[in-house]
Amino acid sequence: MISIEFLITSLVVVLIPGTGVLYTVASGLFIGKRASLYAAIGCTFGIVPPLLASVFGLAAIFHTSALAFQFVKYLGAAYLLYLAWSMWRSSSPLAIESDQTELSARSIMLKGFLINILNPKLSIFFLAFLPQFVSPNVAQPLVSMFALGLVFMLMTFLVFVLYGFMAGSFSAFIVRSQKASMAIQKVFAGSFAALGLKLAFTER
C-alpha cells in the first residue's frame, strides 16, 4: 500500500527545481506548451533506467565503484555544459521549424531523457529512497518498489507538465520580444552551466 508519507515526500522532491524542471520550463518558454509536454515525457522516461538499476541493485555499483560513478557523473556534466553552450550561442536555442515538428519532438524528448539517465545521483537517490517506504512484511518487495517508482514517475510527469504549461503561457511574449528572449536564454544557459559544474565538482 502506498503511504501518505511517500506521496508527500515524493511531491516535495519533484517540486524542487532541477535540471528536468529547468529543461521543461525552457521548452515551454521558447517553443510552447506542446514542446514542454514532449520535454516532460522525455524527462519522465529518463527516470526508468535509474529506477530499474535501483530496484535490481545495480545502483550499488555507483556507490562502491568510484570509477564508474565518476565516469557517468562527468558524462552528465559534459552534456549539461553542452546544452548550456548550445543555448548561449544561438539566438533561438529551442526554436522548432514548422515542417520539422515530428523530428523536433523526438529531439526534445531525447534531450530530456538524456538529462536524467546521465545523472548517477538519481540511481543512488532511488536506491536510498524507495526501500524506506517498502514494508518489511510485504510478500513481494520488488513489486512494491516498482509500484512506488511508477507513482513517482506519474507525479513527476504531472508536475513537469504543470511547470511547462505555466511557462508556455508566456511563450508568445518571449517569442515576440527579442530582448526578453535573449535575456531569458542567457539565464537558462547560465543555469545549465551552473548545474553541470555543480555535478562535476561535488562529491557523492
C-alpha positions, 0 to 999 in steps of 0.5 A, spaced: 500 500 500 502 506 498 503 511 504 501 518 505 508 519 507 511 517 500 506 521 496 508 527 500 515 526 500 515 524 493 511 531 491 516 535 495 522 532 491 519 533 484 517 540 486 524 542 487 527 545 481 532 541 477 535 540 471 528 536 468 524 542 471 529 547 468 529 543 461 521 543 461 520 550 463 525 552 457 521 548 452 515 551 454 518 558 454 521 558 447 517 553 443 510 552 447 506 548 451 506 542 446 514 542 446 514 542 454 509 536 454 514 532 449 520 535 454 516 532 460 515 525 457 522 525 455 524 527 462 519 522 465 522 516 461 529 518 463 527 516 470 526 508 468 533 506 467 535 509 474 529 506 477 530 499 474 538 499 476 535 501 483 530 496 484 535 490 481 541 493 485 545 495 480 545 502 483 550 499 488 555 499 483 555 507 483 556 507 490 562 502 491 565 503 484 568 510 484 570 509 477 564 508 474 560 513 478 565 518 476 565 516 469 557 517 468 557 523 473 562 527 468 558 524 462 552 528 465 556 534 466 559 534 459 552 534 456 549 539 461 555 544 459 553 542 452 546 544 452 548 550 456 553 552 450 548 550 445 543 555 448 548 561 449 550 561 442 544 561 438 539 566 438 533 561 438 536 555 442 529 551 442 526 554 436 522 548 432 521 549 424 514 548 422 515 542 417 520 539 422 515 538 428 515 530 428 523 530 428 523 536 433 519 532 438 523 526 438 529 531 439 526 534 445 524 528 448 531 525 447 534 531 450 530 530 456 531 523 457 538 524 456 538 529 462 536 524 467 539 517 465 546 521 465 545 523 472 548 517 477 545 521 483 538 519 481 540 511 481 543 512 488 537 517 490 532 511 488 536 506 491 536 510 498 529 512 497 524 507 495 526 501 500 524 506 506 517 506 504 517 498 502 514 494 508 518 489 511 512 484 511 510 485 504 510 478 500 513 481 494 518 487 495 520 488 488 513 489 486 512 494 491 518 498 489 516 498 482 509 500 484 512 506 488 517 508 482 511 508 477 507 513 482 513 517 482 514 517 475 506 519 474 507 525 479 513 527 476 510 527 469 504 531 472 508 536 475 513 537 469 507 538 465 504 543 470 511 547 470 511 547 462 504 549 461 505 555 466 511 557 462 508 556 455 503 561 457 508 566 456 511 563 450 508 568 445 511 574 449 518 571 449 517 569 442 515 576 440 520 580 444 527 579 442 530 582 448 526 578 453 528 572 449 535 573 449 535 575 456 531 569 458 536 564 454 542 567 457 539 565 464 537 558 462 544 557 459 547 560 465 543 555 469 545 549 465 552 551 466 551 552 473 548 545 474 553 541 470 559 544 474 555 543 480 555 535 478 562 535 476 565 538 482 561 535 488 562 529 491 557 523 492 
